[in-house]
Amino acid sequence: LTIEPGLYVRPSEKVPSAFWNIGIRIEDNAVVTADGCELLSRGVPVEPDAIEALMRA
């Protein structure tokens, strides 16, 4: 099961063109069983600074 909130930027006069047609998604992956679920992506960074640090690594 994937849970995917996201932000998708479309061209607009109100948005700088550098950000047009990009998407940002932070996903969680979970295994669902008869006894409940286990979040597989619990240790993945979600804060902007932590994501950028991971991308630079």
mmJSON file of the N, C-alpha and C atoms, coordinates in Angstrom:
{"data_MODEL":{"atom_site":{
"group_PDB":["ATOM","ATOM","ATOM","ATOM","ATOM","ATOM","ATOM","ATOM","ATOM","ATOM","ATOM","ATOM","ATOM","ATOM","ATOM","ATOM","ATOM","ATOM","ATOM","ATOM","ATOM","ATOM","ATOM","ATOM","ATOM","ATOM","ATOM","ATOM","ATOM","ATOM","ATOM","ATOM","ATOM","ATOM","ATOM","ATOM","ATOM","ATOM","ATOM","ATOM","ATOM","ATOM","ATOM","ATOM","ATOM","ATOM","ATOM","ATOM","ATOM","ATOM","ATOM","ATOM","ATOM","ATOM","ATOM","ATOM","ATOM","ATOM","ATOM","ATOM","ATOM","ATOM","ATOM","ATOM","ATOM","ATOM","ATOM","ATOM","ATOM","ATOM","ATOM","ATOM","ATOM","ATOM","ATOM","ATOM","ATOM","ATOM","ATOM","ATOM","ATOM","ATOM","ATOM","ATOM","ATOM","ATOM","ATOM","ATOM","ATOM","ATOM","ATOM","ATOM","ATOM","ATOM","ATOM","ATOM","ATOM","ATOM","ATOM","ATOM","ATOM","ATOM","ATOM","ATOM","ATOM","ATOM","ATOM","ATOM","ATOM","ATOM","ATOM","ATOM","ATOM","ATOM","ATOM","ATOM","ATOM","ATOM","ATOM","ATOM","ATOM","ATOM","ATOM","ATOM","ATOM","ATOM","ATOM","ATOM","ATOM","ATOM","ATOM","ATOM","ATOM","ATOM","ATOM","ATOM","ATOM","ATOM","ATOM","ATOM","ATOM","ATOM","ATOM","ATOM","ATOM","ATOM","ATOM","ATOM","ATOM","ATOM","ATOM","ATOM","ATOM","ATOM","ATOM","ATOM","ATOM","ATOM","ATOM","ATOM","ATOM","ATOM","ATOM","ATOM","ATOM","ATOM","ATOM","ATOM","ATOM","ATOM","ATOM"],
"id":[1,2,3,4,5,6,7,8,9,10,11,12,13,14,15,16,17,18,19,20,21,22,23,24,25,26,27,28,29,30,31,32,33,34,35,36,37,38,39,40,41,42,43,44,45,46,47,48,49,50,51,52,53,54,55,56,57,58,59,60,61,62,63,64,65,66,67,68,69,70,71,72,73,74,75,76,77,78,79,80,81,82,83,84,85,86,87,88,89,90,91,92,93,94,95,96,97,98,99,100,101,102,103,104,105,106,107,108,109,110,111,112,113,114,115,116,117,118,119,120,121,122,123,124,125,126,127,128,129,130,131,132,133,134,135,136,137,138,139,140,141,142,143,144,145,146,147,148,149,150,151,152,153,154,155,156,157,158,159,160,161,162,163,164,165,166,167,168,169,170,171],
"type_symbol":["N","C","C","N","C","C","N","C","C","N","C","C","N","C","C","N","C","C","N","C","C","N","C","C","N","C","C","N","C","C","N","C","C","N","C","C","N","C","C","N","C","C","N","C","C","N","C","C","N","C","C","N","C","C","N","C","C","N","C","C","N","C","C","N","C","C","N","C","C","N","C","C","N","C","C","N","C","C","N","C","C","N","C","C","N","C","C","N","C","C","N","C","C","N","C","C","N","C","C","N","C","C","N","C","C","N","C","C","N","C","C","N","C","C","N","C","C","N","C","C","N","C","C","N","C","C","N","C","C","N","C","C","N","C","C","N","C","C","N","C","C","N","C","C","N","C","C","N","C","C","N","C","C","N","C","C","N","C","C","N","C","C","N","C","C","N","C","C","N","C","C"],
"label_atom_id":["N","CA","C","N","CA","C","N","CA","C","N","CA","C","N","CA","C","N","CA","C","N","CA","C","N","CA","C","N","CA","C","N","CA","C","N","CA","C","N","CA","C","N","CA","C","N","CA","C","N","CA","C","N","CA","C","N","CA","C","N","CA","C","N","CA","C","N","CA","C","N","CA","C","N","CA","C","N","CA","C","N","CA","C","N","CA","C","N","CA","C","N","CA","C","N","CA","C","N","CA","C","N","CA","C","N","CA","C","N","CA","C","N","CA","C","N","CA","C","N","CA","C","N","CA","C","N","CA","C","N","CA","C","N","CA","C","N","CA","C","N","CA","C","N","CA","C","N","CA","C","N","CA","C","N","CA","C","N","CA","C","N","CA","C","N","CA","C","N","CA","C","N","CA","C","N","CA","C","N","CA","C","N","CA","C","N","CA","C","N","CA","C","N","CA","C","N","CA","C"],
"label_alt_id":[null,null,null,null,null,null,null,null,null,null,null,null,null,null,null,null,null,null,null,null,null,null,null,null,null,null,null,null,null,null,null,null,null,null,null,null,null,null,null,null,null,null,null,null,null,null,null,null,null,null,null,null,null,null,null,null,null,null,null,null,null,null,null,null,null,null,null,null,null,null,null,null,null,null,null,null,null,null,null,null,null,null,null,null,null,null,null,null,null,null,null,null,null,null,null,null,null,null,null,null,null,null,null,null,null,null,null,null,null,null,null,null,null,null,null,null,null,null,null,null,null,null,null,null,null,null,null,null,null,null,null,null,null,null,null,null,null,null,null,null,null,null,null,null,null,null,null,null,null,null,null,null,null,null,null,null,null,null,null,null,null,null,null,null,null,null,null,null,null,null,null],
"label_comp_id":["LEU","LEU","LEU","THR","THR","THR","ILE","ILE","ILE","GLU","GLU","GLU","PRO","PRO","PRO","GLY","GLY","GLY","LEU","LEU","LEU","TYR","TYR","TYR","VAL","VAL","VAL","ARG","ARG","ARG","PRO","PRO","PRO","SER","SER","SER","GLU","GLU","GLU","LYS","LYS","LYS","VAL","VAL","VAL","PRO","PRO","PRO","SER","SER","SER","ALA","ALA","ALA","PHE","PHE","PHE","TRP","TRP","TRP","ASN","ASN","ASN","ILE","ILE","ILE","GLY","GLY","GLY","ILE","ILE","ILE","ARG","ARG","ARG","ILE","ILE","ILE","GLU","GLU","GLU","ASP","ASP","ASP","ASN","ASN","ASN","ALA","ALA","ALA","VAL","VAL","VAL","VAL","VAL","VAL","THR","THR","THR","ALA","ALA","ALA","ASP","ASP","ASP","GLY","GLY","GLY","CYS","CYS","CYS","GLU","GLU","GLU","LEU","LEU","LEU","LEU","LEU","LEU","SER","SER","SER","ARG","ARG","ARG","GLY","GLY","GLY","VAL","VAL","VAL","PRO","PRO","PRO","VAL","VAL","VAL","GLU","GLU","GLU","PRO","PRO","PRO","ASP","ASP","ASP","ALA","ALA","ALA","ILE","ILE","ILE","GLU","GLU","GLU","ALA","ALA","ALA","LEU","LEU","LEU","MET","MET","MET","ARG","ARG","ARG","ALA","ALA","ALA"],
"label_asym_id":["A","A","A","A","A","A","A","A","A","A","A","A","A","A","A","A","A","A","A","A","A","A","A","A","A","A","A","A","A","A","A","A","A","A","A","A","A","A","A","A","A","A","A","A","A","A","A","A","A","A","A","A","A","A","A","A","A","A","A","A","A","A","A","A","A","A","A","A","A","A","A","A","A","A","A","A","A","A","A","A","A","A","A","A","A","A","A","A","A","A","A","A","A","A","A","A","A","A","A","A","A","A","A","A","A","A","A","A","A","A","A","A","A","A","A","A","A","A","A","A","A","A","A","A","A","A","A","A","A","A","A","A","A","A","A","A","A","A","A","A","A","A","A","A","A","A","A","A","A","A","A","A","A","A","A","A","A","A","A","A","A","A","A","A","A","A","A","A","A","A","A"],
"label_entity_id":["1","1","1","1","1","1","1","1","1","1","1","1","1","1","1","1","1","1","1","1","1","1","1","1","1","1","1","1","1","1","1","1","1","1","1","1","1","1","1","1","1","1","1","1","1","1","1","1","1","1","1","1","1","1","1","1","1","1","1","1","1","1","1","1","1","1","1","1","1","1","1","1","1","1","1","1","1","1","1","1","1","1","1","1","1","1","1","1","1","1","1","1","1","1","1","1","1","1","1","1","1","1","1","1","1","1","1","1","1","1","1","1","1","1","1","1","1","1","1","1","1","1","1","1","1","1","1","1","1","1","1","1","1","1","1","1","1","1","1","1","1","1","1","1","1","1","1","1","1","1","1","1","1","1","1","1","1","1","1","1","1","1","1","1","1","1","1","1","1","1","1"],
"label_seq_id":[1,1,1,2,2,2,3,3,3,4,4,4,5,5,5,6,6,6,7,7,7,8,8,8,9,9,9,10,10,10,11,11,11,12,12,12,13,13,13,14,14,14,15,15,15,16,16,16,17,17,17,18,18,18,19,19,19,20,20,20,21,21,21,22,22,22,23,23,23,24,24,24,25,25,25,26,26,26,27,27,27,28,28,28,29,29,29,30,30,30,31,31,31,32,32,32,33,33,33,34,34,34,35,35,35,36,36,36,37,37,37,38,38,38,39,39,39,40,40,40,41,41,41,42,42,42,43,43,43,44,44,44,45,45,45,46,46,46,47,47,47,48,48,48,49,49,49,50,50,50,51,51,51,52,52,52,53,53,53,54,54,54,55,55,55,56,56,56,57,57,57],
"pdbx_PDB_ins_code":[null,null,null,null,null,null,null,null,null,null,null,null,null,null,null,null,null,null,null,null,null,null,null,null,null,null,null,null,null,null,null,null,null,null,null,null,null,null,null,null,null,null,null,null,null,null,null,null,null,null,null,null,null,null,null,null,null,null,null,null,null,null,null,null,null,null,null,null,null,null,null,null,null,null,null,null,null,null,null,null,null,null,null,null,null,null,null,null,null,null,null,null,null,null,null,null,null,null,null,null,null,null,null,null,null,null,null,null,null,null,null,null,null,null,null,null,null,null,null,null,null,null,null,null,null,null,null,null,null,null,null,null,null,null,null,null,null,null,null,null,null,null,null,null,null,null,null,null,null,null,null,null,null,null,null,null,null,null,null,null,null,null,null,null,null,null,null,null,null,null,null],
"Cartn_x":[0.857,0.0,0.896,0.659,1.419,0.473,0.87,0.081,0.848,0.257,1.012,0.373,0.517,0.127,1.148,0.728,1.693,1.298,2.242,2.058,2.543,1.695,2.04,1.832,2.867,2.836,2.619,1.559,1.24,1.566,1.817,2.098,0.969,1.365,0.41,1.134,0.411,1.0,1.422,0.84,1.123,2.308,2.883,3.968,5.191,6.382,7.593,7.802,8.206,8.332,9.339,10.297,11.273,10.593,9.39,8.683,7.57,7.37,6.31,6.59,5.547,5.584,6.497,6.581,7.313,6.32,6.719,5.887,6.727,6.12,6.795,5.875,6.404,5.626,6.47,5.851,6.475,5.579,6.124,5.327,5.663,4.667,4.862,4.503,5.29,5.002,4.67,3.554,3.093,2.718,2.929,2.468,1.251,0.145,-1.086,-1.297,-1.493,-1.729,-3.031,-3.394,-4.604,-4.482,-3.242,-3.011,-2.778,-2.725,-2.46,-1.588,-0.736,0.145,1.516,2.484,3.851,4.285,4.724,5.195,6.65,6.909,8.251,9.156,8.578,9.368,9.5,9.355,9.382,10.674,11.821,13.096,13.486,12.626,12.942,12.725,13.681,13.513,12.337,11.65,10.533,10.683,11.586,11.818,12.696,12.443,13.206,14.722,15.242,16.699,17.252,16.529,16.985,16.919,15.883,15.775,16.911,17.182,18.267,19.62,19.837,21.096,21.228,20.152,20.177,20.478,19.904,20.141,21.59,22.222,23.628,24.593,24.158,25.038,25.415],
"Cartn_y":[-1.171,0.0,1.225,2.147,3.393,4.549,5.438,6.611,7.822,8.565,9.573,10.961,11.745,13.148,13.842,14.814,15.465,16.879,17.551,18.912,18.938,19.4,19.468,20.903,21.507,22.925,23.058,23.717,23.959,25.407,25.678,27.051,28.0,29.139,30.148,31.483,32.548,33.883,34.124,33.4,33.578,32.749,31.911,31.007,31.299,31.494,31.694,30.517,30.809,29.766,28.681,28.985,27.974,26.797,27.009,25.962,25.301,25.706,25.132,23.658,22.885,21.472,20.598,20.896,20.006,19.385,18.302,17.64,17.239,17.28,16.893,15.902,14.727,13.721,13.149,12.971,12.252,11.05,9.871,8.651,7.824,7.131,6.106,4.769,3.767,2.405,1.569,0.863,0.066,-1.333,-2.294,-3.664,-3.845,-4.255,-4.472,-5.974,-6.391,-7.809,-7.952,-9.17,-9.421,-8.851,-8.677,-8.18,-6.679,-5.99,-4.557,-4.171,-3.187,-2.773,-2.402,-2.427,-2.037,-0.98,0.161,1.238,0.966,0.681,0.324,1.537,2.697,3.895,4.822,4.291,5.119,5.924,5.38,6.066,7.023,7.189,8.053,9.514,10.411,11.814,12.47,13.374,14.107,15.623,16.083,17.52,18.001,19.21,19.701,19.64,20.077,20.061,18.64,17.707,16.317,15.69,16.021,15.514,16.063,17.363,17.971,17.378,17.106,16.486,15.088,14.338,13.004,13.086,14.065,14.226,14.602,15.343,15.738,14.592,13.607,12.497,11.608],
"Cartn_z":[0.0,0.0,0.0,-0.903,-0.945,-0.657,0.247,0.614,0.095,-0.829,-1.569,-1.566,-0.53,-0.666,-1.548,-2.317,-3.191,-3.545,-4.162,-4.64,-6.075,-6.98,-8.391,-8.85,-9.413,-9.769,-11.271,-11.655,-13.057,-13.409,-14.695,-15.112,-14.706,-14.183,-13.737,-13.622,-13.841,-13.669,-12.223,-11.289,-9.867,-9.381,-10.269,-9.882,-10.742,-10.148,-10.954,-11.914,-13.136,-14.16,-13.781,-12.912,-12.481,-11.776,-11.261,-10.526,-11.335,-12.586,-13.408,-13.691,-13.716,-14.128,-13.275,-11.996,-11.1,-10.123,-9.553,-8.562,-7.37,-6.219,-4.983,-4.279,-3.998,-3.278,-2.154,-1.03,0.077,0.332,0.122,0.178,1.41,1.903,2.92,2.294,2.579,2.13,3.348,3.261,4.393,3.931,4.805,4.602,5.501,4.905,5.659,5.811,7.056,7.354,8.136,8.424,9.216,10.629,11.111,12.472,12.556,11.44,11.449,10.275,10.483,9.398,9.957,9.052,9.396,8.398,8.895,8.034,7.671,6.397,5.949,5.78,5.582,5.291,6.493,7.683,8.895,9.042,8.648,8.84,7.722,6.726,5.589,5.995,5.675,6.059,5.338,6.04,5.448,5.578,6.416,6.564,5.409,4.877,3.719,3.896,5.034,5.237,5.197,5.787,5.807,4.415,3.649,2.275,1.424,1.542,0.764,1.142,2.419,2.852,2.252,2.22,1.62,0.128,-0.545,-1.985,-2.273,-1.358,-1.552,-1.263,-0.496,-0.085,-1.255],
"occupancy":[1.0,1.0,1.0,1.0,1.0,1.0,1.0,1.0,1.0,1.0,1.0,1.0,1.0,1.0,1.0,1.0,1.0,1.0,1.0,1.0,1.0,1.0,1.0,1.0,1.0,1.0,1.0,1.0,1.0,1.0,1.0,1.0,1.0,1.0,1.0,1.0,1.0,1.0,1.0,1.0,1.0,1.0,1.0,1.0,1.0,1.0,1.0,1.0,1.0,1.0,1.0,1.0,1.0,1.0,1.0,1.0,1.0,1.0,1.0,1.0,1.0,1.0,1.0,1.0,1.0,1.0,1.0,1.0,1.0,1.0,1.0,1.0,1.0,1.0,1.0,1.0,1.0,1.0,1.0,1.0,1.0,1.0,1.0,1.0,1.0,1.0,1.0,1.0,1.0,1.0,1.0,1.0,1.0,1.0,1.0,1.0,1.0,1.0,1.0,1.0,1.0,1.0,1.0,1.0,1.0,1.0,1.0,1.0,1.0,1.0,1.0,1.0,1.0,1.0,1.0,1.0,1.0,1.0,1.0,1.0,1.0,1.0,1.0,1.0,1.0,1.0,1.0,1.0,1.0,1.0,1.0,1.0,1.0,1.0,1.0,1.0,1.0,1.0,1.0,1.0,1.0,1.0,1.0,1.0,1.0,1.0,1.0,1.0,1.0,1.0,1.0,1.0,1.0,1.0,1.0,1.0,1.0,1.0,1.0,1.0,1.0,1.0,1.0,1.0,1.0,1.0,1.0,1.0,1.0,1.0,1.0],
"B_iso_or_equiv":[0.0,0.0,0.0,0.0,0.0,0.0,0.0,0.0,0.0,0.0,0.0,0.0,0.0,0.0,0.0,0.0,0.0,0.0,0.0,0.0,0.0,0.0,0.0,0.0,0.0,0.0,0.0,0.0,0.0,0.0,0.0,0.0,0.0,0.0,0.0,0.0,0.0,0.0,0.0,0.0,0.0,0.0,0.0,0.0,0.0,0.0,0.0,0.0,0.0,0.0,0.0,0.0,0.0,0.0,0.0,0.0,0.0,0.0,0.0,0.0,0.0,0.0,0.0,0.0,0.0,0.0,0.0,0.0,0.0,0.0,0.0,0.0,0.0,0.0,0.0,0.0,0.0,0.0,0.0,0.0,0.0,0.0,0.0,0.0,0.0,0.0,0.0,0.0,0.0,0.0,0.0,0.0,0.0,0.0,0.0,0.0,0.0,0.0,0.0,0.0,0.0,0.0,0.0,0.0,0.0,0.0,0.0,0.0,0.0,0.0,0.0,0.0,0.0,0.0,0.0,0.0,0.0,0.0,0.0,0.0,0.0,0.0,0.0,0.0,0.0,0.0,0.0,0.0,0.0,0.0,0.0,0.0,0.0,0.0,0.0,0.0,0.0,0.0,0.0,0.0,0.0,0.0,0.0,0.0,0.0,0.0,0.0,0.0,0.0,0.0,0.0,0.0,0.0,0.0,0.0,0.0,0.0,0.0,0.0,0.0,0.0,0.0,0.0,0.0,0.0,0.0,0.0,0.0,0.0,0.0,0.0],
"pdbx_formal_charge":[null,null,null,null,null,null,null,null,null,null,null,null,null,null,null,null,null,null,null,null,null,null,null,null,null,null,null,null,null,null,null,null,null,null,null,null,null,null,null,null,null,null,null,null,null,null,null,null,null,null,null,null,null,null,null,null,null,null,null,null,null,null,null,null,null,null,null,null,null,null,null,null,null,null,null,null,null,null,null,null,null,null,null,null,null,null,null,null,null,null,null,null,null,null,null,null,null,null,null,null,null,null,null,null,null,null,null,null,null,null,null,null,null,null,null,null,null,null,null,null,null,null,null,null,null,null,null,null,null,null,null,null,null,null,null,null,null,null,null,null,null,null,null,null,null,null,null,null,null,null,null,null,null,null,null,null,null,null,null,null,null,null,null,null,null,null,null,null,null,null,null],
"auth_seq_id":[1,1,1,2,2,2,3,3,3,4,4,4,5,5,5,6,6,6,7,7,7,8,8,8,9,9,9,10,10,10,11,11,11,12,12,12,13,13,13,14,14,14,15,15,15,16,16,16,17,17,17,18,18,18,19,19,19,20,20,20,21,21,21,22,22,22,23,23,23,24,24,24,25,25,25,26,26,26,27,27,27,28,28,28,29,29,29,30,30,30,31,31,31,32,32,32,33,33,33,34,34,34,35,35,35,36,36,36,37,37,37,38,38,38,39,39,39,40,40,40,41,41,41,42,42,42,43,43,43,44,44,44,45,45,45,46,46,46,47,47,47,48,48,48,49,49,49,50,50,50,51,51,51,52,52,52,53,53,53,54,54,54,55,55,55,56,56,56,57,57,57],
"auth_comp_id":["LEU","LEU","LEU","THR","THR","THR","ILE","ILE","ILE","GLU","GLU","GLU","PRO","PRO","PRO","GLY","GLY","GLY","LEU","LEU","LEU","TYR","TYR","TYR","VAL","VAL","VAL","ARG","ARG","ARG","PRO","PRO","PRO","SER","SER","SER","GLU","GLU","GLU","LYS","LYS","LYS","VAL","VAL","VAL","PRO","PRO","PRO","SER","SER","SER","ALA","ALA","ALA","PHE","PHE","PHE","TRP","TRP","TRP","ASN","ASN","ASN","ILE","ILE","ILE","GLY","GLY","GLY","ILE","ILE","ILE","ARG","ARG","ARG","ILE","ILE","ILE","GLU","GLU","GLU","ASP","ASP","ASP","ASN","ASN","ASN","ALA","ALA","ALA","VAL","VAL","VAL","VAL","VAL","VAL","THR","THR","THR","ALA","ALA","ALA","ASP","ASP","ASP","GLY","GLY","GLY","CYS","CYS","CYS","GLU","GLU","GLU","LEU","LEU","LEU","LEU","LEU","LEU","SER","SER","SER","ARG","ARG","ARG","GLY","GLY","GLY","VAL","VAL","VAL","PRO","PRO","PRO","VAL","VAL","VAL","GLU","GLU","GLU","PRO","PRO","PRO","ASP","ASP","ASP","ALA","ALA","ALA","ILE","ILE","ILE","GLU","GLU","GLU","ALA","ALA","ALA","LEU","LEU","LEU","MET","MET","MET","ARG","ARG","ARG","ALA","ALA","ALA"],
"auth_asym_id":["A","A","A","A","A","A","A","A","A","A","A","A","A","A","A","A","A","A","A","A","A","A","A","A","A","A","A","A","A","A","A","A","A","A","A","A","A","A","A","A","A","A","A","A","A","A","A","A","A","A","A","A","A","A","A","A","A","A","A","A","A","A","A","A","A","A","A","A","A","A","A","A","A","A","A","A","A","A","A","A","A","A","A","A","A","A","A","A","A","A","A","A","A","A","A","A","A","A","A","A","A","A","A","A","A","A","A","A","A","A","A","A","A","A","A","A","A","A","A","A","A","A","A","A","A","A","A","A","A","A","A","A","A","A","A","A","A","A","A","A","A","A","A","A","A","A","A","A","A","A","A","A","A","A","A","A","A","A","A","A","A","A","A","A","A","A","A","A","A","A","A"],
"auth_atom_id":["N","CA","C","N","CA","C","N","CA","C","N","CA","C","N","CA","C","N","CA","C","N","CA","C","N","CA","C","N","CA","C","N","CA","C","N","CA","C","N","CA","C","N","CA","C","N","CA","C","N","CA","C","N","CA","C","N","CA","C","N","CA","C","N","CA","C","N","CA","C","N","CA","C","N","CA","C","N","CA","C","N","CA","C","N","CA","C","N","CA","C","N","CA","C","N","CA","C","N","CA","C","N","CA","C","N","CA","C","N","CA","C","N","CA","C","N","CA","C","N","CA","C","N","CA","C","N","CA","C","N","CA","C","N","CA","C","N","CA","C","N","CA","C","N","CA","C","N","CA","C","N","CA","C","N","CA","C","N","CA","C","N","CA","C","N","CA","C","N","CA","C","N","CA","C","N","CA","C","N","CA","C","N","CA","C","N","CA","C","N","CA","C","N","CA","C","N","CA","C"],
"pdbx_PDB_model_num":[1,1,1,1,1,1,1,1,1,1,1,1,1,1,1,1,1,1,1,1,1,1,1,1,1,1,1,1,1,1,1,1,1,1,1,1,1,1,1,1,1,1,1,1,1,1,1,1,1,1,1,1,1,1,1,1,1,1,1,1,1,1,1,1,1,1,1,1,1,1,1,1,1,1,1,1,1,1,1,1,1,1,1,1,1,1,1,1,1,1,1,1,1,1,1,1,1,1,1,1,1,1,1,1,1,1,1,1,1,1,1,1,1,1,1,1,1,1,1,1,1,1,1,1,1,1,1,1,1,1,1,1,1,1,1,1,1,1,1,1,1,1,1,1,1,1,1,1,1,1,1,1,1,1,1,1,1,1,1,1,1,1,1,1,1,1,1,1,1,1,1]
}}}
